[in-house]
């Protein structure tokens, strides 16, 4: 992975999700948010199995790669697919700078993470709203990004789950090696430490109202789709969320 990509993930960022963009004008809309300051473009990939919808594949990643890299940006690919270990290599070769897979989607999470790392991309792992934070304990020191879903994956435009900030705070503690509550509400003292900060990404219902709540809880990367691309001015909508979150 490049040092530039890691530097992007270390900052506070808003990541526009192209799932909500107008695919007939995709390059133009991506250009709008890049011009507004976005440097992380989020790409949601769905297979019709792990989640019901089917969205896009590596060809879209490849098509956007040059445009995003020209401004020093990165493509943040979120795989909502079953058995992601079978496909991560193709997305990395297409130009994904980071690849995030769901812990719930594979029994081979460590192998999947190693495959992404071997391909030269940053490694991300995601958990659904009902998945315990402690599920990530064994991989916490081996990833660059952890994604906490703040809606159920699969559909854009869902309302933010109100209990999410409390879960984000527990995940931040786990990633920072400060422990996290186990399933019985006790503090888990054996949470692994990490040498460098891991980006904590949130996805679902993010807008100028919910972004600050997540930021105070410890999130650093904010995925926003409908709130940006369904606005009359996507660039201005991006700036509003970035300002609310204190993003660069």
Buried (B, 14 or more C-beta within 10 A) or exposed (E): BEEEBBEBBBEBBBBBBBBBBEEEEBEEBBBBBBEBBBBBBBBBBBBEEBBEBEBBBBEBBBBBBEBBBEEEBBBBBBBBBBBBBEBBBEBBBBBBBBBBBBBBBBEBBEEBBBBBBEBEBBBBBBBBBEBBBBBBBEBBBBBBBBBBBBBEBBEBEBEBBEEBBEBBBBBBBBBBBEBBBBEEEEEBEEBBEBEEEBBBBBBBBBBBEBBBBBBEBBBBBBBBBBBBBBBEEBBEBBBBBBEBBEBE
